[in-house]
Amino acid sequence: MQAIRTQIIVKQQQPETKTQSGIVLTQNHETTYGVVVSVGARVKEVKIGDRIVLNWNAAVQIKHGNDTFYAVNSDAVYAVV
């Protein structure tokens, strides 16, 4: 799957519920991250493999086989974390 122009293809990553030492994290609001799997030719801010925070309301869901991906414009990215 290849993104075009200013689009980014993202795989959703669920927030961590435990630390590496086994402490259970409880949060009232959870931030859901995405991992970049493809970037369009005009995108310079992120690269494949980056973990990002984005506006999920601006994302278009894509089903490919058993996987679900999201396509968003690069303007929907808030931060690389």
N, C-alpha and C positions, 0 to 999 in steps of 0.2 A: 504494500500500500504506500503510495507516494503522495505527499502533500504538494500542492501547487501554489504559486505566487506568495501570498502572505499568510497562508494557512499552516496550522500545526496539527498533527495527529497525536493524540494523547491517550494513554491507557490509565484509567483511574486506579489510584492506590489508596487503600483504606488506611485510616490513621492507626498508629500503634496503640495497642491496649495494654501492653506490658513493656517495662524497660528490659534491658539485657540481663539485669540481675534478678528479674522476676517480680518487681513491684508492679501492681496493677494500677493503671492510670484511670482516674475517673474524671470526666469532664462534662460540663453541662452543654458546651458547644464544641463540636469537633471540626477541625479543618481537614478537608479531604484534598489530598494532593494528586497530581498527575505526573506521569513519567512520559517525557517526549519520545515518540517512536519514529516520527518523520517530520521534517520541516520543509517549507517551500523555499524556492530559490531566493526570494527577497527578504527572508527572515534572517536577521543578524544577531538578535538579542538572545536566542536560545539555541541549544544544539541537542542532538540526539543523546538521550540518557539523562538530561537535566530533570530534576525534580522541581515542579512548579506549583504555584498557587494561582488559580484562575477563576474567572467568572463562569461557573458551570451553567448558569442560565443562558449564556451565549453559545453554548456548545451544541453541536448536532451529533446525535448518537448514530453510530455505524456498527452494525452487526456483521462480523466476518468469521464464518465458521462458528466455533464455540466461544469466540472472543468478542468483547464489546470495546469499541474505541470511540473517541470523541474528536470531532474536527472543530477547531476554533480559529478565529482570526488572531493574529499576533497581538492585536490591541487588547484582547481579553485576558492576557497574562498580567497578573499583578506582581509576581516576584519569582525569582529563582532561589530556591532554598537548599 
